[in-house]
Amino acid sequence: MVIRDLGKATMPTSTFLHPAFAAVAVASALLPVVIHLLHRSRFRREPWAAMGFLFAANRRSARRIQLEQWLLLLTRIAVISGLGLAVARPFFPAAVLGALGRSRSHHVLLIDNSASMQIVDADGQPGAAGAAANDASRFGRAVELCESLIAAAPPGDGISMVSLAAPASAVIDHPAYDRRGVRDQLTRLSPTWQATDIAGGLGVALDIVRRGRADFPPGSQFVYVIGDQPASGWLGQSGDAAGSASAACQIAETASVVIVDPGHPNAANVAVTGLRTTSTLAGAELPIRFEADVSNFGNETVRDATLRLSLDDRIVHRVAIQPIAPGDTTTASANVIVSQAGPHTVSATVVSDAVDAFPRDNVRLLAIDVDDAVPILLVDAHPAPDALNGSAGYLAAALSPGTDRGEHRTFSPRRLSHRELPAEPLDDYAVVALCGVPSLETELWSRLEGFVAAGGGLLVFAGDGVNAADDNERGYRNGAGLLPCAWGETVGEARRTGESSAPAAADAIGFAADAFTHPVLADFTGRTDSSLFQARIERFNRVQLVREGAEVPLHYTDGSPALVLATHGRGSVAVMTTSADMSWTNLPARGDYVSLMVNLCVYLTRGRGASRTCQVGDEVRYPIPATASAFAPHVTGPDRGAHDARVLVNDGVYTAEFGPAEDAGVYTLTLGPQQTTFAVNLDPMESDTRPVNAEALREALECDASIVSADDLRKTILQRHRSSELGDRMLFAVLILLVAESWLAAKWGASR
């Protein structure tokens, strides 16, 4: 990449839209000379007395005739070369041909109005009134710079404008010539709490520049990136600038890319960039462990900071934080006991005496669902009155041991027949288990997809009642559906009715004792004596296809997949290729069947509450029961103001939707008597306000671009980067030369 100071850049003297035509024009200019020389070669000088007398008499007018011939020859050369050059469409910088008329240019202004642009730097220099009166923020300065560019642009120049707050969008998507209208749009643009989208903004600018090629010749379109130029926005977390670099280099093929260096120092900023729970389950009256990441993006070490944990606005814990060096992140953790089941909001706030230029990112929120016992729906293909009978009997017993003794329950399983499933509200459960159920209708698969996408879990078992063809068509859908795999052939023979134990079949297989890394099977790593590996599998379904992104953490001893896991939206799906009861395997009679099923259900509940934690700029979608859809939704935000909300239904799935969320904080959705809270956070990348390093950007980009300071841009950009196309002027000059050539040829030819 060529990075240069525009104030010292050298400008080309000329260029052509069609260089080949220009070369032909130069060659054609020699034709009159060649014709002249060929014409002269027809004559041979011979001494002759009479001609000598005439030559002596004409000697006095020879110089005049020679001058006339040279003028006529030069006129003809100019006509031919001028016509060819006009077809080649030359254009020149204004510094070379300013006297021939002013050029038209197209300026595309990319303005960063993301959250970090609200920082007021230590120098406190005031910005413009575009954001607020006497605004000293970075956004105010950006608006003031844009005002200077607009004022300096001649009336014939076009102005376009793009907002860089995610998702980037065009404020003015065409060359606008009404300066009052452009300034009005600039004044209406305001800083947001959204993240920076430099790559998206460059993509929008690329579309604008491509449409402008018909009206503006090469060299007369300029794209200005105006903002605080954070390294996270240009280089991202990986530091390779893939998205931004690709868009910038595509623009550079047609227009000049100018990155405006704001010149401000790195701001002191400490932020809470992550908050999560590491407990396997969030249960009432049980300790729940929370972890918070605290990052220091400033240049000084942060000392004596404290992390304050709050539950529903009530402080429940304070944790001292170790000193954080510049650029480092530390993790603080604490256990919190929630006494009341239901939805809650946890906040982590860092408190410090250090200077902080961006205090809005000192707090982070997390929405959690706390249950007395995690509700799980068991769908039974063969329901039976006895506890251990039916397809889901052993699974229900594994998930609720000690129920008869009055012990605390981690899970609360509920069994029902697959015929009752269509009428059951899925949103009341954390996990739905399909235990060998027969075909489900397409509408029911759609409801399950919405349930899992919102953070629910789905557990699917094979069994005699499963219709593989229907599940593949409606559930797998060639990899686009909810199931992570397609059913294949069934292998082995099922146990005969009434048998209490499995036959010792010579060809029976078991589970392979691999080196497990997945958390579902972490308890069995190195435990070759586990009863899991002593279980026999008499029958199972092979897997034909496994969706991209799915994983197979457990296999049978013949190498066939036993367990397939995948994510879908915010939730997860698990498929066991044998049965949940004793009809295909004796695993349910083994003690570690309980451990495996508990681990599976814990894994599948990890997305619970995830749909209630999001970021600024997100559209919030929350599944609701069909009964709640009768109420009009009301949403209040952190400012206590009302926000538009709606209830939508798609394939029988009801969702309440609002947004995009414009500010960080707690939002409350009210549907009749029910209230649900949502935690909205700033994008953590917006907290990293460290400016991009020019050398790092030079290595990342591979195209011609310019980095200039804001002051140099005001002084030189409009004078240095200008071009003027002269094709129409040259055609007019050729026409005048043609008339002159005809008149001169007639006048001087007749005189001789």
N, C-alpha and C positions, 0 to 999 in steps of 0.2 A: 504494500500500500504506500502511496505517496502522501505524506502528511506535511503540509507546508503552511507558512504564514501568508495569508492572502495579501497582506500589505507589502510583501516583498516578491510576490509571485510574478513571473514574466508571462505575458500574454502572447498568443500566436498572432502573426500579422495577417494571415488570411487562411481560408480553407474553402472547400467546395462540398456541396451535397452530392455531386456526381463527378468525382475526380477524373474518371476516364474521359468524359466529355471535354474536360478542361485540357487534357493532354492532346486530344484530337484537334481542339481549337487552335492550340499553339502550332501544331504541325500544319494545319490548313492555312495559317497565316503566311507560310512560305510559298503558297501557290502563285500569287501575283509576281513574286520575285523570279520564280522559275520560268513563268510565262514570259516575263520581260527578257530574261537571258536567252530563252529559246528564240524569241522574236529577233533579237540582235544577232544571233548566229546565222541568220539567213543572208546577211550582207557581207560582202567582201570588198575591201578597199582596193581600188585601181586608180593609178594616176591618169588624169584626163584633163586636158587644158581647159575645156569649157566648164567642167565641174569645179576645177580650181578657182575659176573666176567667180562662180556663184558662191563657193565656200567663203572666199574672201569678202564678198559683199554681205554675207549673213553673219559674219563673225561678231558683229556688234550686238546681235540679239540672241546669241547662243546661251549666255548665262541665264537670260530670262526663260528661255524654253526649257533648259535643264531644271531650273527650279520648279517650273510648272509640272514637268514629268515626275519629279520626286514627290511633290505634293499629291499628285494624283495616285502614285503608287502607294504612298503611305495611307491615303484615304481608303483605298481598296483593301490593304492589309488590315486596317482597323475595322472595316465592315465585316470581313470574314472572321477574324479572331473575336471581335465583340459579339457576333451572333453565337459562336460556339461557347464562349464563356458565359453568356447569358443563359444558355441551355444548361450549363453545368451548375448554375445557381450559386454564385459565390456569396460568402458572408464574412464580414470583418468586424473586429472589435471597435467599439465606439471611440477608443483612444486613437485609432488610426483614421477612421472615417467619420469622426464626429461632425465634420462640416457638411456631410452629405445628408444629414437627417438623423433623428434619434430612433433607436431601435425599440422594439416591444419585447418585454420579458415577462416570465411567469414565475411568481414567487409562491412556494408552498410552505406555509409556516406550521411546523409540528410543535405544539405547545404542551408541555408537561403540566397537567393539573392534578397530579396524584397527591396522596396524603403527605408525602415528605416535602412537597412544595409549600406547605404551611409553616415550615420551620423558619424562625427568625434568627439569622446568623448573628454572631457576636458583634460585627461591625455596626449593625443597626442602621445601615443606609436605607432611606425610604424608597419604596417602589412607586408604582403608579396607582392611580385611582381606579384602575380596572377591576381590582379585587376589593379594595376598601380604601377609604381616605387615609393617607399617610401610611399605607401598608408597607411595612419593612420586611415582609416575608419574601421567600424565594419566588413565589408566584407573582407577587407584586412587581418584582424586578423583571420577570419574564414578560409580563404584560407591558411594562414600560419599554422594553426592548422591541417588542412587536409594534408598539405605537411608533417608535422611531423608524422602523423599516417601512411601515405603511406610509408615514409622512414623507420619507425620502423617495419612495417609488413614484415616477412620473405618472400622470393620469392615464397614459395608454397601457401601463403594465397591469397584468391580471394578478389577483391575490386569491389564494386558496388557504384553507385552514383546517387542521386536524387536531383533535383532542387526544392526548396520550393516556388518559385515565382508562384503565381496563374496563371493558373492552374498547380499544381505540376506535374512534369513529370520526367521520368527516363532518366538520362544522360547516364548511363551504366546500363542496365537492367539484367546483368548476372555477375557471378564472373569473373573478368578480372585479368589475371596474368601478362600481359605486363605492367610493371611499366611506361615505356615511354609513352605508349598510354594513361594510366590513368592520368598521369601528363599533357599530351596534352589536354585532355578533361577538366581537372580542370582549366588550363590556359585559355581555350576558354570560360569558364563560367564567366559571367560578371554580375554586379548588374543591376537590372531593376527598373522601377518605378511602378511595380505591387505590389499587396497585398501579405501578407504571407498566405500560404495554408498548415498549419501544419497537419491538419486532412487528406487532400488529399495526402500529402507526406508520411504520415504513411501508408495510404492505398496502395500506390505504393510500399513502402518497404515491406508490408505484402505479396504482390504477389511475390516479388523477394525472400523473405525468404522461402515461401512455395515451390517455385521451387528448392531452394537450399537444401531441406531436404534430397534429394536422395544422395547428395554428401558430406554433412556435418552432423555429428551426433549431437544430442542435446547438447547444451552447447558450441558449437563452432561457432555459428552465433551471430553477434553483430550489433545492429542498433544504430548509433550515431546521435542525433539531435543537429546540430551545428548552432548557430545563436544568435540573441539577446534575444530570448525567451520572446516575449511580452505577457503580460497577456491576451490581446485581442486575440492573436493567439491560446493560450491554453484554456482559459476559455470563450472566446467570450463575447458578450455583456450581456448574461444572467448569465455568471459565472458558468455554469454547466459542461463544457468541454465534452459535449455528443459525438461529432464526434471524437475529438482527443483521448478521453479516451477509446472509444470502439476500435479504431484501435490499440492504444498502448497496450491494454490488450490482444488483439488477437495475436499481435507479441510476447508478453511476454510468451505465451504458447509454443513457439518454439525457440525463441532467446532472448538474453539479450537486454533490452532497456536502453540506456545510454543517459541522458539529460545533455548536457554540459552547465554548468553555466558560462557565459562569465565574470561575476564579475564586469561589468561596472556599474556606478551609473545611476540613472534616469536622462535623458537628459532634459535640459530646452527647452520647445517647446510650442509655441502658434500657433494655426492653425484656419483657417476658415473651419469648418466642415459641413456647410450647407448653401445653398442659394436658395431662392424660392420667388415666387410672391404670395401675398395673395389677390390680386385684383381678382374679379370674371371674369373680361374680360380685355384684354390688347388692348386698342384702341388708335389710334393716337390722339394727343392733349388732352388726358385724363390722369389724374394722375394714375400711376401704383405704388403700394406699394411693396417694396422688404424687405425681412427679411433675415439676415445673422446670423448664429450661430458661435460664436468665443469661442474656448475652450482653457483652460490652462492645459497642461499635465505635467508641470514642478513642482518643489518643492517650488517655490517662487511666491508671488502674483505679477501679472502683472498690472502695473499702467500706466496712461497717454498714453494708446493706442488709436489709431484712425482707424476707418473703412473708407476706400476710395472706393466709388462706381464709376464705369466707364461704359460708354455706347460706345461700339465699339472703345475702347482705348482712349476715351475722358472722363476725370474726370468730373462727374456731381454732386457729393455730397460727403461731408465729415461728419462723425458722430463720436462724442466723445464716447468712451467706458468706462463704469464704471469699477473700479478695479475688476480683476478676481482672485479669490482665487485658490490655487492649486486644480486641479481636477474638477473645476467648469466650466460651460458653460453659457455665457450670449448671449442675442439676441439683435441685433441692427437693426433698421428699418429706412427707408426713402422713400419718394415719389419722383418718377422721371416722368417727362413728356417727352414722345417720340413724336417728331413732324412728323416723317416720317414713313409711314406704310412699312411693309416688315419684313424680318428676321433680328434680331439683336442679339448681344452677350453682356451680362452684366457680369462684373467682380467685385468681392468684395475682397479687399486686406486689411489685418490688418498691420498697421505700428506701431512699438514700438521701444523704445530704449533698451528694455530688451534683454538679451542674448538669442539667438535662434539657437539651434543646427540643426534645419531642416527647413530652410527658404522656401523650395519648396512648403510647404503646407500652406503658408501664403495667398494664393490667391485661389479663387474658381470661376468657370465660370457657366453661365446659358444662354442657347439659348432660345429666345422667338420669337414668331410671333406676330407682331403688325398689326392690320387691321384698315382700315377706318371704315369698318363695317364687322362683322363676316359673311362669306358666308355660307349659308345653302341651301341645295338642297332639295326641296319638290317634291316627286314623287307622282303624282296624279293618282288614279285609274280611276277617271271619270272627266277628265279635262273639264272645261267650260269657256266660255269667260267672264262671270260675275265674279267680284272679290270674292264674298262670295259663289259662287257655286263651285261644284266639291268637291272631298274628301279633298283637301288641302286648300280650300278657307279661312276658318276661321283661320286656323293655320298661313297662310301667313299674314292675317290681324293682328293677335295677335303679330307677331314678327316684324312688321314694322308699328306701329301706328304713326300717324303724318307725314307720308311720303308726303301727299298732301300739308301739310303746310310748307314743306321745313325744318323741324326739323332734328337734327342730328340723324342718324340711328345707333342703336347698332348692329342690324343684317341686313343682305342683303339676303333675301330669293329669290330663283329662282324656279319657278314651271315648271315642264315638265311632259309629259305623261310617264307612265311606259314602253311604247313601245320605247321611246327615251333613256331610261336609259342605255342600253348596249353600246351605242356609246358615252356616256358622261364621260369625265375624272373626276374621283372622287377626285383626289388629289387637285383640285381647291377649295374644300369645307372643312369646319370644321365639319359639321354635315350633315348626309343624313337621311331624314325622309321618311319612307314608309307608305303612308296613304291609308290603305286598299287595297294594290296592290295585284293582283293575282299572280300566280306561277312565281317564278324566276328560271332561268336555273342554273344548278350546277356551271357553269363557273362564273356567276354573283355573286353567293353566295361566291365563292372563292375570287373574287375581293373585295367584301365587308369585308371579313375576313382580307385580307391584309390591307385594308384601316383602319379598327378599330385597328388592332394590331400595326399599326404605330402611333397611337395616335388620330385617328378620332373618331367621335361619331355616333351611329346609333340609331334612334328613330323609333319604329315600332308600328303602330296602327292596331287594328282589323277593320273589315268592311265586307260588303257583298261580296266583290270580293276576300277575302282571301281564299286560298285553304289550309285548315289546314293540310291535309295529306301530301301535297307536302312540306309545310314549316317544318313540323316535320321531314320529311325524309331528306331534303337537308339543312335546317337551324339549326335544333336542333341536329340531328344525334346522338340520344341516349346520349345526354349530351356532345358530343365531338365537336359540331358545334358552330356557332356564337350566336344563340338564347339562352337566359338563361332559357327558359321554353318551354314546348310542349303545343300546343293548345289542348283544350278539346272540349266538346260540346258547342254549342251556346245556350244561355238562353234568352228567351223573344222574343218580336216581334218588328220589325223595324217600324219606322214611315212611313205612306203611302205617296207616291209622292204627292206633292202639299200642304201637311199639314205644316202650319207655326209654330204650337206649338205642344208640346207633349201632348198626351192624359193623363188625370189624372188617370192613371191605378192604381188600388188598390194595385197591387202587385209590383209597381215600387219601386226600391231601390235607395239608394244614397251612398255617401262616408262617411265612418265612421270617426268621429272626435276623433282620438286617440291622445295620447301624443307623438307627432312626435319628433324624434331626428335627422332624416336625413336632411342635408342642403337643399335638394330640397323642403322639406315641412316645414322648420323652420319658414317661415313667417306665417303659419297657426296654430302654436301651441297656444292653449288657445283661439283661435278666433272661437268660436262656431257659431258666427253670420255671418261667412264668406259665401259668395255666393257659394263657393265650396261645402259646406255641404247642400246647398239648391237645388243643381242640382239633376235631376232625371235621372236614368239610366234605359231605357226600354229594352236594349239588351246588352249583353256582352258575351265574350268567357270565359269559365272556363279554368283553367290551370290544365293539367294532372300531369306534372312533373316539378319540379324546380331544376335546376342544382346546384350541391354542390358549395357553395360559393356565390350564388346569394342571394339577399335580397328583401323582399316585404315590402316597407315602407308605402304603402297605400292600404287599403282594402275597400270593399263595406260593407254595413250594414249587409249583410248576412254572412260576414266573408270571402268571395271569394277574391282572389288577384285582385287589380285594377291596380297596377303598380309593375313591376318586374325590378330590376336593377342588373347589373353585369359588371365586368371588363373583358376585353379580350386583352391580351398584354398590350400595353400602353394606349389603349382607353377604351371606355365604351359603354354599350348597355342598352337601356330602352325599355320596352314593356308595352304599354297601352292596356288593354284588352277590351276597348270600342273604338268607332270610334273617328276620329279627327273632324268630322263634326256633323251636327244635325240629321243624320239619325238614330243614336242609342241612343242619349242623348241630353239633352238641355244644357249641360255644356258650349259649345262654345258661348252661348248667355249670359253667366254669366261673370261679370267683372273679377273675379279671375281666369278665364280661361287664361287670359293674364299672370298673375303672375305665374301660374303653368307652362305654356309653356316656359316662359322666364327662369325660374329657371331650368327647365329640360335641355334646350339648353346650359345654362351656365355650368351646371354640365357636360354635354357631351363634352364641348370644353376644359375641364381641361387638357386633354392629348395632346393638340395642341402644337407642338414644342418639345414634350418629346423625340421623336426619335433623336433629334439633341443634346441632353445632355446625356453623358455617362461617363464611367470610363475607366481608363487605363486597357488594357487587353480585352476590349469588341470588338466584331465584329460589325462594324457600318453598319446598313442597313437603307436605306432611299428610300421611294416610290417616283417614278418619273413618269411624264406623258409618254405615249407611244411615243409621238413625240420627246421627249428628248432622247429616247433610240438610235436614229440614230447617236448621237455624241459619240465620244470616251471620257470616263471619265478621268479626271486628278485630283489628290489630292495632295495638299501640306500641310505639317505639320508645327508644331511650329518652327522647324529648317529650314524652307523654302525648305526642300528637298522634292523630289517627292516620292509618295507612290503608290504601286500597287492598282488599282481599277478595278472593273468589273461591267457590267450591266447584270442582270439576269432576266428571265421572268418565272413565275410559275403560271399556270392557268390564264393567261392573266394579271397578276400583275407584273409590271416592278419595279425593285429595283436597286439602285446603292449601291454597297457594297465595303468596304475596311476594312483593319485591320487584326489582332487585333491592336488597337492603342497602341503604345509602350511608348508614352510620354504624359504628360499633356500639354494642351494648345489649341489653336484654329486651327482646320483643315478646309481647304477650298476645296469644291468639285466644279469643273468646268465642265459643260456640255454645249458645244457650247457657246451661249451668257449668259447663266444663271450661277450664282455663289451662292452657299449655304455654310454657315459656320456651324461648329459643335464644341461644347464645350466638352472637355475631361478633367476630373478631376482625382486626386489621390483618392484612396479609403480612406474615413475618418478614418477607423480603423487603417490604417497604420500610422496615426499621433499619435496614442496612443502608445508611445514607453515604457511605464512603464513596467519593467520586472515582470514576474510572481513571486508571493510569494510562497515559498516552502511549507508552511503550507496549503495554499489554494489548491495547486496542490495535496498535499497529501490527502486532503479530497475529491477532485474530482476524483482521480484515485483509482481504487480498484484492482491493480495488482502489481506484483513485478517489480520495476524499480530502477534505480540508478541516482542520481544527483551528478555530480562531477565538480570540477573546471577545467578549461582548463589546469592548471599546473599539477594537480594531474593526469589528463588523460594522459599527455605526459609521466609521470614517471611510472605509474603503470598499465595502462589498458591492455597493451599487455602482461605483465608478469603475471598478476593475472588471467586474463580470457583466459585460454587456456585448451583444452582437447585433449586426445589422445585415440583412439580406439585401443584395443590390441587383438581383436579377431583373426586376421591373425597370429600374433606372437604366440598366445597360441596354435593354431592348429599346427604350425610348431614344438612347444615344445612337444606337445602330440605325434606327429609322431616320434620324437627322443626318447621319453620315451617308446613307443611301441617297437621300435627296441632294446632298452636297456633291456626291460623286457624280451623279447624273448631270447636274448643272455644270460642274467643272469640265467633265468629259465633252459635253456639247459645246461649251464656250471655247475651250482651248483646242479641241479637235477641229472646229470650224475655222479657227484663225490660222490653222496650218494647212 
